[in-house]
Amino acid sequence: MSVEFEDVLLTDALTRLLGEQNFTLTYDDDGHLRSVELLGGPEAPLEPAPGGSGPRQRKWPPTQEARDALENLEAFSRRPEPVRVSGRLADALGTSTPTLGQLLEATSHHDDPRVRERAIMAVLRTLEADPQARSALVTAIDAFDDQRLLTVVNEPARDPEHAEMFVARIARGARQSEIRARAGAVLQQLQEIRARSAAPAKGGA
């Protein structure tokens, strides 16, 4: 059996396929996806099925409000209005007026991590500039736990060093305090992961 998605980010496609199943993505040195590791369980707690027939898994997004927010963000991302960009990002995209969809594509698929970082910030600025999109973004981020946010960050970053760089940039540059706070929490986790990875090497020296 095979399934095809069009204009869908990798993490979104995997979430649709795997539902509540946790997973991590591993990339090779060239930034290509090498493996998808299933972590063996849903993130949300189990809740009783109707009629007491046994437990069932809670669907994600966990609330209707979060689901509506994600749908609003998806609709906003498909709008045709151009976004003004400049410098390295404009050169990489071949235009100074890309659509939001083109920017989202660049966040995941461009080879240069600096271009991916600039595309992420351009998307964030565009979302924060629109009151409804900004509200939907805050609601959606609030529905993500830190592990799911780490997975989302790792897709465009492709390696731990760039993941820290991307999240640190968001923590500094986001206008919304809620977004800065979540980015700060994820950045702390990334730094702790890096410290744990480096600890055996220091101990063996």
Beta strands, then each sheet from edge to edge (+ up, - down):
strand 1: 21-27
strand 2: 33-42
strand 3: 46-48
strand 4: 55-57
sheet 1: 1+ 2-
sheet 2: 3+ 4-
end
